[in-house]
Amino acid sequence: MDEKLPFWKNLSLKIHLLLCRSCQNFSKQLDFLRKISRQTRANPDFQLTDEAKRRIAATLSDKQTSD
C-alpha cells in the first residue's frame, strides 16, 4: 500500500488475496482506515455517528471472542 511492488510480487499478492479470506478482510480494513484518516485530516470536525461507534465496538468485541 505504501509503495509500488515489482510485477511478480504484486501478482503474488493479488493471487494470495484471492485465496485468503483473512487477508482480504485485513486489506479492506486497512483501506477503510486510510480513507477515514484522509477525511479527518481534510475535515478535523469529522465525527463518527453513535451508531457507527456501536457497530465498530460490537465488531471488535465479536472478533476478540471468536479469536
PENORJO-V214730 format. One line per field, one symbol per residue. phi: phi as a letter, one per 40 degrees, with the letter a starting at -180 (. if undefined). psi: psi as a letter, one per 30 degrees, with the letter a starting at -180 (. if undefined). Layout:
phi = ???
psi = ???
This chain:
phi = .caccddccccccccccccbccccccccccdcccccccccccbcccbccdccccccccccccccccc
psi = eflklleeeeeeeeeefefjeeeeeeeeeeeeeeeeeeeeefifgkkkleeeeeeeeeeeeeeeff.
